[in-house]
């Protein structure tokens, strides 16, 4: 409003100055002198030279009036161009200020993201240290269990069962089952669950590899679009520089005053076109800059998600290798237990034969008090056999409990790893949503 009022005041001043100059020019014409000389010399003829002189004076006065009007119009044009140039410079300064503010905001956001990345890296390092400590503890317990179960490995062999054999043995009660059959049933159940988990892990690995390939293709497309937009941005910057150079040239030409009145409409139309193009280029430049920032942020988020998925995939591969090693160790341990069981059965058969021999000798030597000694011997033999049976049952139960604890521990570790992977994926999804929300906010701004 202030600018419009100043322009109106200037126009009023220019019109008043024009009127005053017209009046002054009219008063300076020597018409009174000519009329007075004609009145005084009434008989003097009006010669041709006097008429031409009057016409020339009149034409000279008209030319002076036109010259003053053109000078005023040129001054008005200069004032208008100067005001418009000042407005354009103010807009340019505002745009530069906005660009600086956005760059500062981007730097602050980059610093925050780097700080979050450092915190996340420290947290991952701490988790890795805890995992290594846990692995060391598990290796120590594994060594102890290997030492304790060294004798049982030879007693258990060929524990793999078919589905039909498993159904037949499962239908029988536990009292009728032998130790190898019972252990083979338990081994079949545990191995079946492990195989199911192994197949699930393989399927999960395939899905993760597919997601990884999708992320790679998306990253490639984003880089290509980023290159295209960067090229267009460079072209727009070159065009903007060219327009600024042309604007400087026009400023110089206006200051020098080389334009004429007949070129005013052409210059005005060109200026309007240039202003429109400049506004359009600035708007396109701002849009491209915002999209470039958003795509750069999205590319960084995708790189972070790719790193997290690769790390989870490596952890799952390590868990798979560890389960394979545990399976091999359990198979070797079962073989040792089978060997020990065979030795115990051989010792039991030898003990039975020795008992029969001793019993026969005892019967021959003690025929008189045979019944009493026989009952005592049978009672003692029964107690010894009961002790051997209880001892073997205790060892089997202990082996069963240790193997069960080991399997539960491994299952718990696998569940924790799966939960960690799911939580990491959820965090990545939330980070992506947050980035999209910030991108929408920036686009709105």
C-alpha positions, 0 to 999 in steps of 0.5 A, spaced: 500 500 500 505 504 501 508 503 494 502 504 491 501 511 494 508 513 493 507 512 486 500 516 485 504 521 489 509 521 484 504 521 478 501 527 481 507 531 482 509 529 475 503 532 472 503 538 476 510 539 474 508 538 466 502 543 467 507 548 470 512 547 465 506 548 459 504 555 463 511 557 463 512 556 456 506 559 453 508 565 457 515 565 454 512 566 447 513 573 444 506 573 441 505 580 445 511 583 442 508 581 435 501 584 436 504 590 439 508 592 433 503 590 429 498 595 432 503 601 432 505 599 425 498 598 422 500 600 415 506 595 415 505 589 411 506 582 414 511 579 410 513 572 409 519 572 413 515 574 419 510 569 418 515 564 418 519 566 424 512 566 428 511 559 425 519 557 427 518 560 434 511 556 435 514 549 433 520 551 437 516 552 443 512 545 441 518 541 441 520 544 448 514 542 451 514 535 447 522 534 450 520 536 457 514 531 457 519 526 454 524 527 459 518 527 465 516 520 462 523 517 462 524 519 469 518 516 471 520 510 467 527 510 471 523 511 478 518 505 476 524 500 474 528 502 480 522 500 484 521 494 481 529 492 481 529 494 489 523 489 489 526 484 486 532 484 490 528 484 496 525 477 494 532 475 492 534 476 499 528 473 502 529 467 498 537 467 500 535 467 507 530 462 506 535 457 503 540 459 509 535 457 514 533 451 510 540 449 510 541 450 517 535 446 519 538 440 514 545 441 518 541 440 525 537 434 522 543 431 520 547 432 526 541 429 530 541 423 525 548 422 526 547 422 534 542 417 533 546 412 529 552 413 534 547 411 540 545 405 536 552 403 534 554 403 541 547 399 543 549 394 538 556 393 540 554 392 547 549 387 545 554 384 541 559 383 547 553 380 551 552 375 546 559 374 546 559 373 553 553 368 553 557 364 548 563 363 552 559 361 558 555 356 553 562 353 551 564 352 558 557 349 560 558 345 553 565 343 555 562 340 562 557 337 559 561 333 554 566 331 560 560 328 564 556 325 558 563 322 555 561 315 557 554 315 555 555 317 548 558 310 546 551 307 549 546 310 544 547 309 537 542 309 531 537 313 534 533 316 528 526 313 527 521 313 521 514 316 522 511 309 523 516 306 528 515 312 532 508 311 532 508 304 534 513 306 540 509 312 542 503 307 542 507 303 547 507 305 555 513 307 558 514 301 562 515 296 556 520 301 553 527 299 553 532 305 554 534 306 547 527 306 545 525 311 550 531 315 548 530 314 540 523 317 541 525 323 545 531 324 540 526 324 534 521 329 538 526 334 539 530 333 532 523 334 529 522 340 532 529 342 530 527 341 523 521 345 523 525 351 526 530 350 521 525 350 515 522 356 518 529 359 519 530 358 511 524 360 509 525 367 513 532 367 510 529 367 503 524 372 505 529 377 508 534 376 501 528 378 497 526 384 501 534 385 501 534 385 493 527 389 493 531 394 497 537 394 492 533 395 486 529 401 490 535 404 492 538 404 485 532 407 482 532 413 487 539 414 485 537 414 478 532 419 479 536 423 484 541 424 478 536 426 473 533 431 478 541 434 479 542 435 472 535 438 471 537 443 477 544 444 474 540 446 468 536 451 472 541 454 476 545 455 469 538 459 466 538 463 473 545 465 472 543 467 465 537 471 467 541 474 473 546 476 467 541 479 463 538 483 469 544 486 470 545 488 463 538 491 463 540 495 469 546 497 466 542 499 460 537 503 464 542 507 468 546 509 461 539 511 458 540 508 451 532 506 451 528 510 447 520 511 447 518 506 441 522 500 445 518 501 451 512 496 450 517 491 447 522 492 454 516 492 458 513 485 455 520 482 455 521 484 463 514 481 464 516 475 461 523 475 464 519 476 471 514 470 470 520 466 468 524 467 474 518 466 479 517 459 475 524 458 476 525 459 483 518 455 484 521 449 481 528 450 484 525 450 491 520 444 489 527 440 486 531 442 492 525 439 497 525 433 493 532 432 493 533 433 501 527 428 502 530 423 497 537 423 500 534 422 507 530 416 504 536 413 501 540 414 508 534 411 511 534 405 506 541 404 507 540 403 515 534 398 514 539 394 509 544 394 514 540 392 520 537 386 515 544 384 513 546 384 520 539 380 522 541 375 517 548 374 519 545 373 526 540 367 523 546 364 519 550 364 526 544 361 530 543 356 524 551 354 524 551 353 532 544 349 532 548 344 527 554 343 531 549 342 537 546 337 533 553 333 531 555 333 538 548 330 541 549 325 536 556 323 538 554 323 545 548 319 544 553 314 540 557 314 547 551 313 551 549 307 547 556 304 548 556 305 555 549 302 555 552 295 552 558 295 557 553 295 562 549 290 559 555 285 558 557 287 566 550 285 568 550 279 564 557 277 567 554 279 574 548 274 573 553 268 571 557 270 577 551 270 581 549 263 579 556 260 580 556 263 587 549 260 588 551 253 586 557 253 590 553 256 596 548 251 595 553 245 595 557 247 601 551 250 605 546 244 604 544 244 612 542 252 612 541 253 605 534 256 606 536 261 610 542 263 606 539 263 600 533 268 602 539 272 605 543 272 598 537 273 594 535 279 598 542 282 598 542 280 590 535 284 589 538 290 593 544 290 589 540 290 583 535 295 585 541 299 587 544 298 580 537 300 577 536 306 581 543 308 579 542 307 572 535 311 572 538 317 576 544 317 570 538 317 565 534 322 568 540 327 569 542 326 562 535 327 560 534 333 564 541 336 562 539 335 554 532 338 556 535 344 559 540 345 553 534 345 548 530 350 552 536 354 552 537 354 545 530 355 544 530 361 548 536 364 545 533 363 538 526 366 540 530 372 543 534 373 536 527 372 533 524 378 537 530 382 536 529 382 529 522 383 529 523 389 534 528 392 529 524 391 523 518 395 527 523 400 529 525 401 521 518 401 519 517 407 524 523 410 522 520 410 515 513 413 517 517 418 521 521 420 515 515 420 510 511 425 515 517 429 516 517 429 508 510 431 507 511 437 512 517 439 508 513 439 502 507 443 505 512 448 508 
